[in-house]
């Protein structure tokens, strides 16, 4: 099933889809970071939300 882009939160909250603007907006708001910082974290640890959160807090 395709993501409903009218929803504010992602369909799969365990992964961060940097190619989807609505998901990037959700995750940058959730973690309180810029898009660039979120992208750097995804590049460093992959797109798993738990790993990105741990990386950003560590």
matplotlib code that plots the C-alpha trace (Angstrom):
import matplotlib.pyplot as plt

x = [0.0, 1.4, 1.9, -0.9, 0.9, -1.9, -0.9, 1.6, 3.4, 5.1, 3.4, 6.5, 7.8, 10.8, 12.4, 13.2, 12.5, 14.6, 13.1, 9.7, 9.3, 6.4, 8.5, 11.5, 9.4, 8.0, 11.4, 13.1, 10.3, 10.4, 14.2, 14.4, 17.1, 17.6, 17.2, 21.0, 21.6, 19.0, 20.6, 24.0, 22.7, 21.0, 24.2, 26.2, 23.9, 21.3, 17.6, 16.5, 14.7, 16.0, 19.6, 19.2, 17.7, 20.5, 23.1, 21.5, 21.3, 24.8]
y = [0.0, 3.4, 6.1, 8.5, 11.9, 13.7, 12.1, 14.1, 11.0, 8.4, 5.0, 3.1, 5.0, 2.7, 4.2, 7.7, 8.3, 11.3, 11.4, 12.2, 15.9, 15.2, 12.6, 14.8, 17.6, 15.1, 13.8, 17.2, 18.5, 15.3, 15.5, 19.3, 19.3, 20.8, 18.8, 18.8, 17.5, 14.8, 13.8, 13.6, 11.3, 9.1, 9.0, 8.0, 5.3, 4.4, 5.3, 3.4, 5.9, 4.5, 4.6, 8.1, 9.3, 7.7, 9.3, 12.7, 12.5, 11.0]
z = [0.0, -0.9, 1.7, 2.1, 1.7, 3.5, 6.8, 8.9, 10.3, 8.1, 7.4, 8.6, 11.6, 12.0, 8.8, 7.6, 3.9, 3.0, -0.5, 1.0, 2.0, 4.4, 6.2, 6.4, 7.9, 10.4, 11.5, 11.6, 13.9, 16.0, 16.5, 16.5, 13.8, 10.3, 7.1, 6.7, 10.2, 9.7, 6.3, 7.9, 10.6, 8.0, 6.0, 9.2, 10.6, 8.0, 7.8, 10.9, 13.1, 16.4, 15.2, 13.9, 17.1, 19.1, 16.8, 17.2, 21.0, 21.4]

ax = plt.figure().add_subplot(projection="3d")
ax.plot(x, y, z, "-o")
ax.set_aspect("equal")
plt.show()
